[in-house]
Amino acid sequence: MKLTTTKKPVTIAVSALVALGALTACSTGGADAAAGSSSVAAEEAPAADEAQTPSDVLASTAWETTGATDADGEDVALDDEDVSAFVGWAYFDEDGTFAMYDLDDTPKMQGDWTVDEDGTTRHIVAKDDAGEVQFERDSDIVTLTGEEFTYRVFPDPEDTAVYVDIVHTPTDHEEPAAS
C-alpha cells in the first residue's frame, strides 16, 4: 500500500487543530473563573502549561510577597501584625522541599511541602536544621497561576469570617545562600 500526502489537507488539518485548541483555551475555566475557583486557571497559562499540576505551578518560580487583602477586599499593609509573619521570599522545589526568607534575606523557615491534586490546599511541614518538625500548616489556596500565588490565613482560627489573603508574584530574586 502506498501512502501519499499533499500539503493542502495537512495544512487544513493543522489549521483546524490550531483553531480547535484556541477555541478550547478560550472556553476553558470560564464558569470556574467567574465563580472564584481556586484551581489553576488554564486560560492564563500557555498551551504547553495546560498539563502542569498545581504543584508544578508552585515550583515553577520563586515567589515574593507583594500584597495582602482582607475579607472585604481592602488592602492590608505588609507590616500589619496579621500579615508581617507571612512576608518574604519563597522557594518551592520540585523535590517537595521549600525554603522561605525574610525580605532582608535572613532565613525564615524550611521544610517539606505539598499541594493537593485540585490545587485548593498547600501543606507545609516546617523543620529545623536537624530535620525535626517545628510545626505543620494547611493553607487554603485562593489563586495559583504562573502569575500569582495567593493563600488565605485566619488571624483567629476560630473565626473564619475574618481572614487575610497573602498575595505572591513571581520574582527573579536569587535564593539566598545557605548560612
GROMACS elastic network, one bead per residue, 0.5 to 0.9 nm:
[ bonds ]
;  ai    aj funct       b0    kb
    5     8     6  0.87258   500
    5     9     6  0.78086   500
    5    10     6  0.76322   500
    6     9     6  0.61981   500
    6    10     6  0.67411   500
    6    11     6  0.88281   500
    7    10     6  0.52812   500
    7    11     6  0.59212   500
    7    12     6  0.85380   500
    8    11     6  0.50945   500
    8    12     6  0.61436   500
    8    13     6  0.85491   500
    9    12     6  0.50325   500
    9    13     6  0.59943   500
    9    14     6  0.85235   500
   10    14     6  0.60518   500
   10    15     6  0.84149   500
   11    14     6  0.51618   500
   11    15     6  0.60076   500
   11    16     6  0.84816   500
   12    15     6  0.50169   500
   12    16     6  0.60323   500
   12    17     6  0.86004   500
   13    16     6  0.50597   500
   13    17     6  0.62330   500
   13    18     6  0.86594   500
   14    17     6  0.50881   500
   14    18     6  0.61766   500
   14    19     6  0.85872   500
   15    18     6  0.50977   500
   15    19     6  0.61157   500
   15    20     6  0.84940   500
   16    19     6  0.50863   500
   16    20     6  0.59971   500
   16    21     6  0.84957   500
   17    20     6  0.50037   500
   17    21     6  0.60449   500
   17    22     6  0.85558   500
   18    21     6  0.50893   500
   18    22     6  0.61931   500
   18    23     6  0.86069   500
   19    22     6  0.50720   500
   19    23     6  0.60883   500
   19    24     6  0.85038   500
   20    23     6  0.50707   500
   20    24     6  0.60560   500
   20    25     6  0.85353   500
   21    24     6  0.50614   500
   21    25     6  0.60636   500
   21    26     6  0.85852   500
   21    47     6  0.82136   500
   22    25     6  0.50739   500
   22    26     6  0.61687   500
   22    27     6  0.86714   500
   22    47     6  0.88797   500
   23    26     6  0.51951   500
   23    27     6  0.62863   500
   23    28     6  0.86095   500
   24    27     6  0.52394   500
   24    28     6  0.59256   500
   25    28     6  0.53283   500
   25    29     6  0.84966   500
   25    42     6  0.71397   500
   25    43     6  0.56196   500
   25    47     6  0.76780   500
   26    29     6  0.82916   500
   26    30     6  0.80203   500
   26    43     6  0.63819   500
   27    30     6  0.59591   500
   27    31     6  0.89211   500
   27    43     6  0.79998   500
   28    31     6  0.82419   500
   28    32     6  0.85756   500
   28    41     6  0.82642   500
   28    42     6  0.65250   500
   28    43     6  0.63477   500
   29    33     6  0.56790   500
   29    34     6  0.83309   500
   29    37     6  0.87617   500
   29    41     6  0.63477   500
   29    42     6  0.65547   500
   29    43     6  0.68368   500
   30    33     6  0.52150   500
   30    34     6  0.62141   500
   30    35     6  0.86113   500
   30    43     6  0.84809   500
   31    34     6  0.51350   500
   31    35     6  0.61266   500
   31    36     6  0.86882   500
   31    37     6  0.86316   500
   32    35     6  0.50538   500
   32    36     6  0.62420   500
   32    37     6  0.50613   500
   32    38     6  0.84275   500
   32    39     6  0.83501   500
   32    41     6  0.82878   500
   33    36     6  0.51567   500
   33    37     6  0.56583   500
   33    38     6  0.84480   500
   33    39     6  0.89538   500
   33    41     6  0.71950   500
   34    37     6  0.76115   500
   36    39     6  0.89429   500
   36   142     6  0.82186   500
   36   143     6  0.87719   500
   37    40     6  0.82573   500
   37    41     6  0.83418   500
   37   120     6  0.88648   500
   37   142     6  0.75775   500
   37   143     6  0.78766   500
   38    41     6  0.82686   500
   38   118     6  0.86637   500
   38   119     6  0.69544   500
   38   120     6  0.58599   500
   38   140     6  0.85918   500
   38   141     6  0.60814   500
   38   143     6  0.50857   500
   38   144     6  0.69462   500
   39    42     6  0.89213   500
   39    54     6  0.76455   500
   39   118     6  0.62849   500
   39   119     6  0.51411   500
   39   120     6  0.62182   500
   39   141     6  0.79977   500
   39   142     6  0.78246   500
   39   143     6  0.67054   500
   39   144     6  0.64600   500
   39   145     6  0.82667   500
   40    43     6  0.89520   500
   40    44     6  0.84137   500
   40    45     6  0.86529   500
   40    53     6  0.82798   500
   40    54     6  0.64708   500
   40    57     6  0.82025   500
   40   118     6  0.84122   500
   40   119     6  0.68298   500
   40   143     6  0.69717   500
   40   144     6  0.51815   500
   40   145     6  0.52755   500
   40   146     6  0.85354   500
   41    44     6  0.56520   500
   41    45     6  0.71112   500
   41   143     6  0.84380   500
   41   144     6  0.76376   500
   41   145     6  0.62942   500
   42    45     6  0.53993   500
   42    46     6  0.79385   500
   42    47     6  0.82665   500
   42    49     6  0.80563   500
   42    50     6  0.60177   500
   42   145     6  0.83351   500
   43    46     6  0.75842   500
   43    47     6  0.85301   500
   43    50     6  0.86527   500
   44   145     6  0.71197   500
   44   146     6  0.77123   500
   44   147     6  0.82548   500
   45    48     6  0.78638   500
   45    49     6  0.57167   500
   45    50     6  0.66174   500
   45   145     6  0.73271   500
   45   146     6  0.67784   500
   45   147     6  0.88525   500
   46    49     6  0.53438   500
   46    50     6  0.69071   500
   47    50     6  0.54577   500
   47    51     6  0.83824   500
   48    51     6  0.69446   500
   48    52     6  0.83413   500
   49    52     6  0.53005   500
   49    53     6  0.88524   500
   49    57     6  0.86700   500
   50    53     6  0.83205   500
   52    55     6  0.78302   500
   52    56     6  0.55415   500
   52    57     6  0.64632   500
   53    56     6  0.50371   500
   53    57     6  0.64317   500
   53    58     6  0.88215   500
   53   117     6  0.71677   500
   53   118     6  0.83090   500
   53   119     6  0.79228   500
   54    57     6  0.50810   500
   54    58     6  0.63227   500
   54    59     6  0.86997   500
   54   115     6  0.66635   500
   54   116     6  0.77169   500
   54   117     6  0.68162   500
   54   118     6  0.71283   500
   54   119     6  0.51031   500
   54   120     6  0.87351   500
   54   144     6  0.70958   500
   54   145     6  0.81712   500
   55    58     6  0.51725   500
   55    59     6  0.61836   500
   55    60     6  0.84917   500
   55    92     6  0.89578   500
   55    94     6  0.78360   500
   55    96     6  0.88833   500
   55   114     6  0.69776   500
   55   115     6  0.55665   500
   55   116     6  0.78530   500
   55   117     6  0.79113   500
   55   119     6  0.75993   500
   55   122     6  0.89945   500
   56    59     6  0.52006   500
   56    60     6  0.59469   500
   56    94     6  0.71952   500
   57    60     6  0.50881   500
   57    61     6  0.77183   500
   57   144     6  0.72360   500
   57   145     6  0.65058   500
   57   146     6  0.60862   500
   58    61     6  0.68292   500
   58    62     6  0.84212   500
   58    63     6  0.86562   500
   58    91     6  0.87958   500
   58    92     6  0.65647   500
   58    93     6  0.85362   500
   58    94     6  0.87712   500
   58   115     6  0.84172   500
   58   144     6  0.72600   500
   58   145     6  0.79914   500
   58   146     6  0.78400   500
   58   149     6  0.75281   500
   59    62     6  0.75505   500
   59    91     6  0.73741   500
   59    93     6  0.53609   500
   59    94     6  0.55920   500
   59    96     6  0.86968   500
   60    92     6  0.80728   500
   60    93     6  0.82331   500
   60    94     6  0.81670   500
   60   146     6  0.75987   500
   61    91     6  0.73926   500
   61    92     6  0.78327   500
   61    93     6  0.89527   500
   61   146     6  0.79855   500
   61   170     6  0.59930   500
   61   171     6  0.71767   500
   61   172     6  0.79836   500
   62    89     6  0.72106   500
   62    90     6  0.59214   500
   62    92     6  0.71781   500
   62   169     6  0.83280   500
   62   170     6  0.57027   500
   62   171     6  0.55335   500
   62   172     6  0.67169   500
   62   173     6  0.71984   500
   62   174     6  0.80573   500
   62   175     6  0.79975   500
   63    88     6  0.83037   500
   63    89     6  0.57194   500
   63    90     6  0.50684   500
   63    91     6  0.65551   500
   63    92     6  0.86088   500
   63   148     6  0.85480   500
   63   149     6  0.78137   500
   63   168     6  0.57014   500
   63   169     6  0.54339   500
   63   171     6  0.54821   500
   63   172     6  0.83813   500
   63   173     6  0.84412   500
   64    87     6  0.77810   500
   64    88     6  0.58934   500
   64    90     6  0.64422   500
   64   103     6  0.85281   500
   64   167     6  0.83146   500
   64   168     6  0.51106   500
   64   169     6  0.55099   500
   64   170     6  0.62442   500
   64   171     6  0.59556   500
   64   173     6  0.83146   500
   65    68     6  0.82515   500
   65    78     6  0.83807   500
   65    86     6  0.77151   500
   65    87     6  0.52985   500
   65    88     6  0.55182   500
   65    89     6  0.66690   500
   65    90     6  0.82755   500
   65   103     6  0.89010   500
   65   166     6  0.70858   500
   65   167     6  0.57575   500
   65   169     6  0.66467   500
   66    78     6  0.80191   500
   66    87     6  0.80623   500
   66    88     6  0.87036   500
   66   166     6  0.81369   500
   66   167     6  0.58201   500
   66   168     6  0.54018   500
   66   169     6  0.64867   500
   67    75     6  0.73691   500
   67    76     6  0.73966   500
   67    77     6  0.74995   500
   67    78     6  0.65866   500
   67    87     6  0.87581   500
   67   165     6  0.83644   500
   67   166     6  0.62794   500
   67   168     6  0.69260   500
   67   169     6  0.89539   500
   68    73     6  0.89979   500
   68    74     6  0.83243   500
   68    75     6  0.57943   500
   68    76     6  0.51902   500
   68    77     6  0.68909   500
   68    78     6  0.67567   500
   68    83     6  0.73019   500
   68   150     6  0.87288   500
   68   164     6  0.64826   500
   68   165     6  0.53920   500
   68   167     6  0.54839   500
   68   168     6  0.87853   500
   69    72     6  0.76659   500
   69    73     6  0.53448   500
   69    74     6  0.51914   500
   69    76     6  0.51985   500
   69    77     6  0.84943   500
   69   163     6  0.85103   500
   69   164     6  0.55666   500
   69   165     6  0.52492   500
   69   166     6  0.69451   500
   69   167     6  0.79600   500
   70    73     6  0.52298   500
   70    74     6  0.54225   500
   70    75     6  0.65250   500
   70    76     6  0.64588   500
   70   162     6  0.75460   500
   70   163     6  0.58760   500
   70   165     6  0.62882   500
   71    74     6  0.74186   500
   71   161     6  0.73040   500
   71   162     6  0.60946   500
   71   163     6  0.55833   500
   71   164     6  0.63701   500
   71   165     6  0.78743   500
   72    75     6  0.89018   500
   73   165     6  0.89134   500
   76    79     6  0.84419   500
   76    80     6  0.68177   500
   76    82     6  0.88507   500
   76    83     6  0.77108   500
   76   164     6  0.79248   500
   77    80     6  0.52678   500
   77    81     6  0.89971   500
   77    83     6  0.74832   500
   77    84     6  0.83843   500
   78    81     6  0.84226   500
   78    82     6  0.87107   500
   78    83     6  0.57005   500
   78    84     6  0.55086   500
   78    86     6  0.85634   500
   78    87     6  0.67533   500
   79    82     6  0.82802   500
   79    83     6  0.64404   500
   79    85     6  0.85590   500
   79    87     6  0.83259   500
   80    83     6  0.52526   500
   80    84     6  0.56962   500
   81    84     6  0.56603   500
   81    85     6  0.75569   500
   82    85     6  0.73737   500
   82    86     6  0.84937   500
   82   153     6  0.85460   500
   82   154     6  0.84465   500
   82   155     6  0.60081   500
   82   163     6  0.89941   500
   82   164     6  0.75728   500
   83    86     6  0.56252   500
   83    87     6  0.68366   500
   83   153     6  0.86362   500
   83   155     6  0.88440   500
   83   164     6  0.74606   500
   83   165     6  0.88630   500
   83   166     6  0.73987   500
   84    87     6  0.53485   500
   84    88     6  0.87216   500
   85    88     6  0.84632   500
   85   102     6  0.87829   500
   86   102     6  0.87285   500
   86   166     6  0.73301   500
   87   101     6  0.84856   500
   87   102     6  0.66065   500
   87   103     6  0.72540   500
   87   166     6  0.81829   500
   87   168     6  0.89770   500
   88   100     6  0.68863   500
   88   101     6  0.55180   500
   88   104     6  0.82563   500
   88   105     6  0.81920   500
   88   108     6  0.83879   500
   89    99     6  0.83546   500
   89   100     6  0.55614   500
   89   101     6  0.51391   500
   89   102     6  0.63274   500
   89   103     6  0.63688   500
   89   105     6  0.78444   500
   89   168     6  0.88523   500
   89   171     6  0.85154   500
   89   173     6  0.80399   500
   89   175     6  0.80234   500
   90    98     6  0.73357   500
   90    99     6  0.60883   500
   90   101     6  0.66153   500
   90   168     6  0.88633   500
   90   175     6  0.84358   500
   91    97     6  0.85010   500
   91    98     6  0.54774   500
   91    99     6  0.53457   500
   91   100     6  0.62607   500
   91   101     6  0.87875   500
   91   175     6  0.72233   500
   92    95     6  0.84528   500
   92    96     6  0.70472   500
   92    97     6  0.61920   500
   92    99     6  0.68042   500
   92   100     6  0.86367   500
   92   112     6  0.87478   500
   92   113     6  0.75359   500
   93    96     6  0.57029   500
   93    97     6  0.54069   500
   93    98     6  0.58058   500
   93    99     6  0.84796   500
   93   113     6  0.87859   500
   94    97     6  0.72941   500
   94    98     6  0.89643   500
   95    98     6  0.87922   500
   95   112     6  0.87853   500
   96   111     6  0.84555   500
   96   112     6  0.55030   500
   96   113     6  0.52761   500
   96   114     6  0.64222   500
   97   110     6  0.74530   500
   97   111     6  0.55298   500
   97   113     6  0.58073   500
   97   114     6  0.86593   500
   97   124     6  0.89986   500
   98   109     6  0.82726   500
   98   110     6  0.54869   500
   98   111     6  0.54842   500
   98   112     6  0.58170   500
   98   113     6  0.65159   500
   98   124     6  0.84500   500
   98   126     6  0.88126   500
   99   107     6  0.77822   500
   99   108     6  0.76922   500
   99   109     6  0.59172   500
   99   111     6  0.67194   500
   99   112     6  0.87247   500
   99   175     6  0.85331   500
  100   105     6  0.88590   500
  100   106     6  0.87847   500
  100   107     6  0.63365   500
  100   108     6  0.53330   500
  100   109     6  0.52739   500
  100   110     6  0.61933   500
  100   175     6  0.88880   500
  101   104     6  0.76169   500
  101   105     6  0.53359   500
  101   106     6  0.54190   500
  101   109     6  0.69101   500
  101   110     6  0.88958   500
  101   175     6  0.84960   500
  101   176     6  0.79689   500
  102   105     6  0.52947   500
  102   106     6  0.53856   500
  102   107     6  0.63884   500
  102   108     6  0.59500   500
  103   106     6  0.73879   500
  104   107     6  0.89309   500
  105   108     6  0.86429   500
  105   175     6  0.82698   500
  105   176     6  0.60629   500
  105   177     6  0.89836   500
  106   176     6  0.80528   500
  107   110     6  0.81465   500
  107   176     6  0.83608   500
  107   178     6  0.84127   500
  107   179     6  0.86537   500
  109   126     6  0.62648   500
  109   127     6  0.72309   500
  109   128     6  0.76467   500
  110   125     6  0.80736   500
  110   126     6  0.54844   500
  110   127     6  0.58095   500
  110   128     6  0.71490   500
  110   129     6  0.82388   500
  111   124     6  0.70826   500
  111   125     6  0.54757   500
  111   128     6  0.77539   500
  111   131     6  0.77846   500
  111   133     6  0.81585   500
  112   123     6  0.82698   500
  112   124     6  0.57059   500
  112   125     6  0.50969   500
  112   126     6  0.66622   500
  112   127     6  0.78405   500
  113   122     6  0.71274   500
  113   123     6  0.55171   500
  113   125     6  0.62826   500
  113   126     6  0.86194   500
  114   121     6  0.83782   500
  114   122     6  0.57881   500
  114   123     6  0.52455   500
  114   124     6  0.66498   500
  115   118     6  0.80862   500
  115   119     6  0.59723   500
  115   120     6  0.74442   500
  115   121     6  0.56956   500
  115   123     6  0.62172   500
  115   124     6  0.88787   500
  116   119     6  0.53738   500
  116   120     6  0.65198   500
  116   121     6  0.57523   500
  116   122     6  0.67132   500
  116   123     6  0.81746   500
  117   120     6  0.79430   500
  117   121     6  0.87796   500
  118   121     6  0.80918   500
  119   122     6  0.76042   500
  119   140     6  0.89992   500
  119   141     6  0.69187   500
  119   143     6  0.87827   500
  119   144     6  0.73735   500
  120   139     6  0.84508   500
  120   140     6  0.58437   500
  120   142     6  0.72205   500
  120   143     6  0.85413   500
  120   144     6  0.87093   500
  121   138     6  0.64489   500
  121   139     6  0.55778   500
  121   141     6  0.52815   500
  121   142     6  0.88068   500
  121   151     6  0.84828   500
  122   137     6  0.81864   500
  122   138     6  0.56607   500
  122   139     6  0.52859   500
  122   140     6  0.65859   500
  122   141     6  0.66188   500
  122   151     6  0.82996   500
  123   136     6  0.72407   500
  123   137     6  0.57226   500
  123   139     6  0.64804   500
  124   135     6  0.83198   500
  124   136     6  0.56309   500
  124   137     6  0.54278   500
  124   138     6  0.65776   500
  124   139     6  0.84439   500
  125   133     6  0.66616   500
  125   134     6  0.75164   500
  125   135     6  0.60090   500
  125   137     6  0.66921   500
  126   131     6  0.87765   500
  126   132     6  0.83912   500
  126   133     6  0.58843   500
  126   134     6  0.54368   500
  126   135     6  0.54428   500
  126   136     6  0.61671   500
  126   137     6  0.83386   500
  127   130     6  0.75729   500
  127   131     6  0.51860   500
  127   132     6  0.51947   500
  127   134     6  0.51734   500
  127   135     6  0.73348   500
  128   131     6  0.52654   500
  128   132     6  0.54728   500
  128   133     6  0.66297   500
  128   134     6  0.64994   500
  129   132     6  0.74800   500
  131   134     6  0.88883   500
  133   136     6  0.77240   500
  139   151     6  0.61235   500
  139   152     6  0.61015   500
  139   153     6  0.67314   500
  140   150     6  0.87423   500
  140   151     6  0.55490   500
  140   152     6  0.54138   500
  140   153     6  0.77080   500
  141   144     6  0.69097   500
  141   149     6  0.76835   500
  141   150     6  0.60584   500
  141   152     6  0.64296   500
  142   149     6  0.76908   500
  142   150     6  0.53464   500
  142   151     6  0.51997   500
  142   152     6  0.66368   500
  142   165     6  0.76283   500
  143   148     6  0.64709   500
  143   149     6  0.53762   500
  143   151     6  0.69683   500
  143   167     6  0.86562   500
  144   147     6  0.78337   500
  144   148     6  0.57914   500
  144   150     6  0.65443   500
  144   151     6  0.85675   500
  145   148     6  0.52724   500
  145   149     6  0.63754   500
  146   149     6  0.78291   500
  146   169     6  0.84429   500
  146   170     6  0.76106   500
  147   168     6  0.86119   500
  147   169     6  0.59676   500
  147   170     6  0.63504   500
  148   167     6  0.70613   500
  148   168     6  0.57590   500
  148   170     6  0.69864   500
  149   166     6  0.83023   500
  149   167     6  0.60954   500
  149   168     6  0.50371   500
  149   169     6  0.63166   500
  149   170     6  0.83768   500
  150   165     6  0.62791   500
  150   166     6  0.53740   500
  150   168     6  0.58890   500
  150   169     6  0.85389   500
  151   164     6  0.84398   500
  151   165     6  0.55449   500
  151   166     6  0.54591   500
  151   167     6  0.69108   500
  151   168     6  0.86427   500
  152   163     6  0.66260   500
  152   164     6  0.57437   500
  152   166     6  0.61782   500
  152   167     6  0.89475   500
  153   156     6  0.88364   500
  153   157     6  0.83946   500
  153   162     6  0.89394   500
  153   163     6  0.56633   500
  153   164     6  0.53964   500
  153   165     6  0.63032   500
  153   166     6  0.74045   500
  154   157     6  0.52864   500
  154   158     6  0.82329   500
  154   159     6  0.72741   500
  154   160     6  0.62673   500
  154   161     6  0.84264   500
  154   162     6  0.63890   500
  154   164     6  0.64476   500
  154   165     6  0.88512   500
  155   158     6  0.88318   500
  155   159     6  0.80891   500
  155   160     6  0.87177   500
  155   162     6  0.72686   500
  155   163     6  0.64203   500
  155   164     6  0.76827   500
  156   159     6  0.54526   500
  156   160     6  0.74256   500
  156   162     6  0.75544   500
  156   163     6  0.82011   500
  157   160     6  0.63856   500
  157   162     6  0.89599   500
  159   162     6  0.59622   500
  159   163     6  0.82390   500
  160   163     6  0.64329   500
  170   173     6  0.89310   500
  171   174     6  0.84415   500
  172   175     6  0.89959   500
  173   176     6  0.85652   500
  174   177     6  0.87186   500
  175   178     6  0.88102   500
  176   179     6  0.86446   500
